[in-house]
């Protein structure tokens, strides 16, 4: 899917009114800054649209609807005014409707919706479309008075600096989405370890700035940071979601401060304690480590939190691969860097080329990580005729890439399972196959098949190409539909070896 615009800002016009005569509105400043920063990250001009006109209750224009259909992402600026804005909520609904019709609200692992919290709004008042998403908080809460201060230059240099840091986080995430849609765009990360996920536990409000700093550092090095969704309020749902995230992670990081955390409904312990307990459970299964951090010199007035910190310090589950650190934020960031560097070296040392029987007909099965479980059905069926080579879907990007290129260099055929990924992913894979002579391939070009597997989308259903055999498999693995591709590959290999 191609898009004319990179982002559309949906907002309540009340939030763009200057507090004094002639003062530029908050949203206007936000739009200009975001467009500039995204452009700097992707290396070309960006198109961040917004509707600066004040409107009443007039009908939605066809022009605006067309814009919402042709933009890659939507940035909703959430505020008390926004949740009562018929216009803003209509923009949000139209964008989600158009996204579902054209494919999905998500491309690979990147969401196309971004939630900016200009001022606090209780989660239950968020529009339903935005509730699952983590927000970018453009405000600070005074720990002494509880008063909210928006991140704006009018509140001083500190607030302005925090505004730019938070906007940079948002711009990096939008740029990450755009590089999936446009592979020729510059990647926003200085280093790339994509494919490696880190669980950064949700913490209390007194350590929000420190958690943001750790998250920013991980993302700038290309790591995926989980959780990527708002945690639910019920304990059973929290446990299920955290376990799911931990299962795909290499490491978890837990920050414990002076405040006792929120207690999910039906739980007996706080959210930070629950996440730590679930991470310890995950670590006991192996191939996983925990890093626990308490700021140096922490003064705690809450008896419940004193007990939490005592339990963390006395935790008998602190085994090999689990560290407790009491120090500065810089100490924590240094430890994280060294731990991940050591894990990366171990991963590189264990990476291997495809292991197959000499002389076997090699079929390289390409699929997205989210389709790994579904792929086993096709792999089991095709194993009767071919030696199946599976992709590496988790680990260091360099190793994944080298394995991919080696598989394309040596295989006899390629079967792409086009399921949860988007068409930009498919285009990149087809381009890689076409470039296989550049990887040192000396055989004839491989036979290429594309299985269209669930979920069913209009874009996928209408997909056509002369480069490969397209095999619809929306109802599941259908051997009769695969038979012509299998027969052609067997005949080709058999004929060349005769």
C-alpha positions in Angstrom: 0.0 0.0 0.0 1.4 3.4 -0.9 0.4 6.6 1.0 0.4 10.2 0.0 0.9 11.5 3.5 3.1 10.3 6.4 0.9 11.3 9.3 -2.3 13.2 10.0 -2.8 15.1 13.3 -6.3 14.8 14.8 -7.0 17.2 17.6 -9.6 19.4 19.3 -9.2 23.0 18.0 -9.6 24.3 21.6 -6.1 22.8 22.3 -4.6 25.0 19.6 -5.7 28.3 21.0 -2.9 30.6 22.3 -3.2 31.7 25.9 -2.3 35.3 24.8 -3.0 37.5 21.8 -0.9 36.5 18.8 0.6 33.5 20.5 1.0 30.4 18.2 -1.1 27.4 19.3 0.4 24.3 20.9 -0.8 22.0 18.1 0.7 24.3 15.4 4.1 24.2 17.1 3.8 20.4 17.6 2.9 19.9 13.9 5.8 21.9 12.6 8.3 20.3 15.0 7.1 16.8 14.2 7.2 17.2 10.5 10.8 18.6 10.7 12.1 15.8 13.0 10.5 13.0 11.0 12.0 14.4 7.8 15.5 14.5 9.4 15.2 10.9 10.5 14.0 9.4 7.2 16.3 11.6 5.1 13.6 13.3 2.9 10.7 15.7 3.2 7.9 14.5 5.4 4.2 15.2 5.0 2.5 15.6 8.4 -1.0 16.9 7.7 -3.4 18.7 9.9 -6.6 20.8 9.5 -5.8 24.3 10.9 -9.3 25.7 10.1 -11.8 26.2 12.9 -14.9 24.3 12.1 -18.3 23.9 13.7 -20.7 21.0 13.2 -20.6 21.1 9.4 -20.6 17.8 7.6 -17.3 16.0 7.0 -15.9 17.0 3.6 -15.0 14.3 1.0 -11.6 15.9 0.7 -10.9 15.2 4.4 -12.1 11.7 4.2 -9.9 11.1 1.1 -6.9 12.4 3.1 -7.6 10.1 6.0 -7.7 7.2 3.6 -4.3 8.1 2.0 -2.2 8.7 5.0 0.2 6.2 6.6 -0.5 7.1 10.3 -2.8 9.1 12.6 -1.6 11.0 15.6 -4.4 11.7 18.0 -3.8 14.5 20.5 -5.8 13.4 23.5 -7.1 15.9 26.0 -10.4 16.6 27.8 -11.5 18.7 24.8 -10.6 15.9 22.4 -12.8 13.2 24.0 -15.8 15.6 23.6 -14.8 16.7 20.0 -17.3 15.2 17.5 -14.9 16.3 14.7 -11.8 14.7 16.2 -13.6 11.5 17.1 -15.0 11.3 13.5 -11.5 11.7 12.1 -10.3 8.8 14.3 -13.2 6.6 13.3 -12.8 7.3 9.6 -9.0 6.6 9.7 -9.6 3.2 11.5 -12.4 2.3 9.1 -10.1 3.0 6.1 -7.2 1.2 7.6 -9.2 -2.0 8.2 -10.6 -1.8 4.6 -7.1 -1.5 3.1 -5.4 -4.1 5.3 -4.8 -3.4 9.0 -4.1 -0.8 11.7 -0.7 -2.5 12.0 2.2 -3.0 9.6 4.5 -5.8 10.7 4.9 -5.0 14.4 4.3 -1.2 14.1 1.0 0.4 14.9 -0.4 3.1 12.6 -2.1 4.9 15.4 -0.1 7.2 17.8 -1.7 8.5 21.0 -0.3 11.8 22.3 -1.5 12.8 25.8 -1.4 16.6 25.9 -3.1 16.5 29.3 -4.1 13.6 31.5 -7.3 11.7 30.6 -8.5 8.7 32.6 -8.1 5.5 30.5 -11.8 4.7 30.7 -12.5 8.0 28.9 -10.1 7.3 26.0 -11.8 6.6 22.7 -12.1 2.8 22.4 -9.8 2.8 19.3 -7.0 4.3 21.4 -7.2 2.4 24.6 -4.9 -0.5 23.6 -2.0 1.9 22.7 0.6 3.3 25.0 0.6 7.1 25.0 3.3 9.8 24.7 2.8 12.0 27.7 3.5 15.6 26.9 2.9 16.7 30.5 4.5 16.5 33.9 2.8 16.0 37.3 4.3 17.9 40.2 5.0 15.1 42.9 4.3 17.6 45.7 1.2 19.3 44.6 -0.2 16.9 42.0 -0.6 19.8 39.6 -0.3 19.1 35.9 2.1 21.1 33.7 2.0 20.7 29.9 5.3 20.4 28.1 5.5 23.9 26.6 8.1 26.6 26.4 5.9 28.9 28.5 6.7 26.7 31.5 10.5 27.2 31.2 13.5 25.7 29.7 13.1 22.3 31.5 9.6 21.8 30.1 10.8 22.8 26.6 13.7 20.3 26.8 11.2 17.6 27.9 8.9 18.5 25.0 11.7 17.9 22.5 12.8 14.6 24.1 9.2 13.3 24.0 8.6 14.5 20.5 11.9 12.8 19.4 10.5 9.5 20.8 7.3 9.9 18.7 9.2 10.9 15.6 11.5 7.9 15.9 8.5 5.6 16.1 6.8 7.2 13.1 10.0 7.0 11.1 10.3 3.3 12.0 6.8 2.8 10.6 7.7 4.7 7.4 10.8 2.7 6.8 8.6 -0.5 6.7 6.4 1.1 4.1 9.2 2.7 2.1 12.3 0.4 2.3 14.3 3.1 0.5 13.9 5.5 3.4 16.8 6.0 5.8 16.6 3.8 9.0 16.3 6.0 12.1 18.5 3.8 14.3 22.2 4.4 14.7 22.7 0.7 15.3 20.3 -2.1 14.5 19.7 -5.2 16.6 16.1 -5.5 15.4 14.5 -8.9 16.1 15.6 -8.8 19.7 12.9 -7.8 22.2 13.4 -6.5 25.7 10.7 -6.4 28.4 10.9 -3.0 30.2 8.5 -3.4 33.1 5.9 -0.6 33.7 6.9 1.3 36.8 5.5 4.0 39.1 5.1 7.7 38.3 8.2 8.8 40.3 10.5 6.8 37.9 8.7 7.6 34.6 11.5 9.8 33.4 14.1 7.2 34.1 12.0 4.5 32.4 11.6 6.8 29.3 15.4 7.3 29.2 16.1 3.5 29.3 13.4 2.9 26.6 14.8 5.6 24.4 18.3 4.2 24.6 17.1 0.7 23.7 15.0 1.9 20.8 17.8 4.0 19.4 19.9 0.8 19.2 17.1 -1.0 17.3 15.7 -3.1 20.1 12.0 -3.8 20.3 10.7 -2.7 23.7 7.7 -4.4 25.3 5.0 -4.0 26.5 3.8 -2.2 23.4 0.2 -2.1 24.5 -1.6 -0.6 27.5 -1.7 -3.2 30.3 -5.3 -4.1 31.2 -6.8 -3.4 34.7 -7.8 -7.0 35.6 -5.1 -9.2 37.2 -5.8 -12.3 35.0 -5.5 -10.2 31.8 -2.3 -8.6 33.0 -0.8 -12.0 33.7 -1.7 -13.3 30.3 -0.4 -10.3 28.4 2.8 -10.0 30.4 3.5 -13.8 29.9 2.9 -13.4 26.2 5.4 -10.5 26.0 8.0 -12.2 28.1 7.9 -15.3 26.0 9.3 -13.3 23.0 11.9 -11.4 25.0 15.6 -12.1 25.8 15.7 -10.0 29.0 13.6 -8.0 31.4 14.4 -4.8 33.2 12.6 -3.7 36.4 12.8 -0.3 38.0 11.7 0.1 41.7 11.1 3.5 43.2 9.7 5.1 46.3 6.0 4.8 45.4 3.8 1.7 45.8 2.4 0.8 42.4 -1.2 0.3 41.3 -2.9 -3.0 42.2 -4.7 -4.6 39.3 -8.3 -5.7 40.0 -8.3 -9.1 41.7 -4.6 -9.0 42.6 -3.0 -8.9 46.0 0.3 -7.2 44.9 1.2 -4.2 42.8 1.8 -4.2 39.1 5.6 -3.8 39.5 5.6 -6.9 41.8 3.4 -8.9 39.4 5.7 -8.2 36.5 8.8 -9.1 38.5 7.2 -12.4 39.6 6.2 -13.3 36.1 9.7 -12.5 34.8 11.2 -14.7 37.5 8.9 -17.5 36.3 10.1 -16.9 32.7 13.8 -16.9 33.8 13.4 -20.2 35.5 12.6 -21.7 32.1 16.0 -20.7 30.8 17.5 -18.5 28.0 16.3 -15.3 29.8 17.8 -12.8 32.3 16.4 -10.2 34.7 17.9 -6.8 35.7 16.5 -5.2 38.8 17.3 -1.5 39.7 16.8 0.6 42.8 18.0 4.2 42.7 20.9 4.9 45.0 19.9 6.7 48.2 16.2 6.1 47.8 14.1 7.5 50.6 10.8 5.7 51.0 7.9 6.8 53.2 5.3 4.1 52.3 5.5 1.0 54.4 4.2 -1.2 51.6 6.9 0.0 49.3 9.5 -0.6 52.0 8.4 -4.3 52.1 8.6 -4.5 48.3 12.2 -3.2 48.3 13.1 -5.6 51.1 11.6 -8.5 49.1 13.6 -7.5 46.0 16.8 -7.3 48.0 16.2 -10.7 49.7 14.8 -12.4 46.6 16.0 -16.0 46.6 15.2 -16.2 42.9 18.2 -14.0 42.1 20.2 -16.7 40.2 22.6 -16.8 37.3 21.5 -14.3 34.8 19.6 -12.1 37.3 21.3 -9.0 38.8 20.2 -6.4 41.4 21.7 -3.0 40.9 21.5 -0.1 43.4 23.1 2.9 41.8 22.6 5.8 39.4 20.7 5.8 36.1 24.0 5.9 34.3 25.1 2.7 36.1 21.9 1.1 35.0 22.3 2.1 31.4 26.0 0.9 31.4 25.0 -2.4 32.8 22.2 -2.9 30.2 24.6 -2.1 27.4 27.2 -4.6 28.6 24.6 -7.3 29.3 23.1 -7.0 25.8 26.5 -6.8 24.1 27.5 -10.1 25.8 24.2 -11.7 24.7 24.8 -10.5 21.1 28.3 -12.0 21.0 26.9 -15.3 22.2 24.2 -15.2 19.6 26.7 -14.5 16.8 28.9 -17.3 17.9 26.1 -19.8 17.7 24.7 -18.8 14.3 25.1 -21.4 11.6 24.4 -21.9 7.9 21.5 -24.1 6.9 22.1 -27.8 7.7 20.7 -30.1 5.1 21.4 -33.5 3.6 23.9 -33.4 0.7 22.1 -33.7 -2.7 18.6 -33.1 -1.3 16.2 -30.8 -3.1 16.1 -27.6 -0.9 12.9 -25.7 -0.5 13.4 -22.4 1.4 10.2 -21.6 3.3 10.0 -17.8 4.0 7.5 -16.4 6.5 7.0 -13.7 9.0 7.7 -14.5 12.7 4.0 -14.2 13.5 3.3 -17.0 11.0 5.9 -19.4 12.4 3.3 -21.6 14.1 1.0 -21.7 11.1 4.0 -22.5 8.8 4.5 -25.9 10.5 1.5 -27.3 8.6 3.0 -26.5 5.2 6.4 -27.6 6.3 5.2 -31.0 7.4 3.3 -31.5 4.1 6.3 -30.5 1.9 8.8 -32.5 3.9 7.7 -35.6 2.0 9.2 -34.2 -1.1 11.9 -31.7 -0.1 14.5 -30.8 2.5 12.8 -27.8 4.2 14.9 -24.8 5.2 13.2 -22.5 7.7 14.2 -18.8 8.2 15.7 -17.5 11.4 13.0 -15.3 12.8 14.6 -14.2 16.1 18.0 -13.0 17.1 20.7 -10.7 15.8 19.9 -8.9 12.6 23.3 -9.6 11.0 22.9 -13.4 11.6 19.4 -13.4 10.3 20.5 -11.6 7.2 23.5 -13.9 6.5 21.4 -17.0 7.0 18.7 -15.6 4.6 21.2 -14.8 1.9 22.9 -18.2 2.3 19.6 -20.0 2.0 18.7 -18.0 -1.2 22.2 -18.9 -2.6 21.8 -22.6 -2.2 18.0 -23.4 -2.4 16.3 -25.0 -5.4 12.9 -23.4 -4.7 11.3 -20.7 -2.5 7.9 -20.8 -1.1 6.7 -17.5 0.6 3.9 -17.7 3.1 2.2 -14.4 2.9 0.1 -14.1 6.0 0.4 -11.6 8.9 3.0 -9.4 7.2 2.2 -6.5 4.8 2.9 -6.2 1.1 6.0 -4.1 1.7 7.4 -7.1 3.5 6.5 -9.3 0.5 8.1 -6.9 -2.0 11.3 -6.9 0.0 11.4 -10.7 0.0 10.8 -10.9 -3.7 13.5 -8.4 -4.3 15.9 -10.5 -2.2 15.1 -13.5 -4.3 15.8 -11.6 -7.5 19.1 -10.4 -6.1 20.3 -14.0 -5.2 22.9 -14.1 -8.0 24.6 -11.3 -6.1 24.9 -13.5 -3.0 27.0 -16.0 -5.1 24.2 -18.2 -6.5 25.5 -20.3 -9.3 22.4 -22.5 -9.8 19.5 -21.5 -12.2 17.1 -19.1 -10.6 14.9 -20.9 -8.0 11.2 -21.7 -8.6 9.2 -19.2 -6.6 5.7 -19.8 -5.1 3.6 -17.4 -2.9 1.0 -19.0 -0.7 -1.7 -16.5 0.3 -2.6 -17.6 3.8 -4.9 -16.0 6.5 -5.8 -13.4 7.4 -7.8 -12.7 4.2 -7.6 -9.0 3.1 -8.8 -7.4 -0.2 -5.3 -6.3 -1.0 -4.0 -9.8 -0.6 -6.8 -11.5 -2.5 -6.2 -9.3 -5.5 -2.4 -9.8 -5.5 -0.9 -10.9 -8.9 2.6 -11.2 -10.2 4.3 -12.8 -13.2 7.4 -13.5 -11.2 6.0 -16.3 -9.0 3.3 -18.9 -8.8 0.5 -17.4 -6.7 -1.3 -20.1 -4.6 -4.4 -19.0 -2.6 -4.6 -20.9 0.7 -7.0 -18.8 2.7 -8.9 -21.9 4.0 -5.8 -23.5 5.3 -3.2 -25.9 3.8 -4.6 -27.3 0.6 -2.3 -30.0 -1.0 -4.2 -30.1 -4.3 -3.5 -26.4 -4.9 0.2 -26.9 -4.0 0.6 -29.9 -6.3 1.5 -28.1 -9.5 4.2 -26.1 -7.8 5.6 -29.2 -6.1 5.5 -31.2 -9.4 7.3 -28.4 -11.3 10.1 -28.1 -8.8 10.6 -31.8 -8.6 10.7 -32.1 -12.4 13.1 -29.2 -12.7 15.6 -30.6 -10.1 15.2 -34.1 -11.5 15.8 -32.9 -15.0 18.9 -30.9 -14.2 20.4 -33.8 -12.3 19.6 -36.4 -15.1 
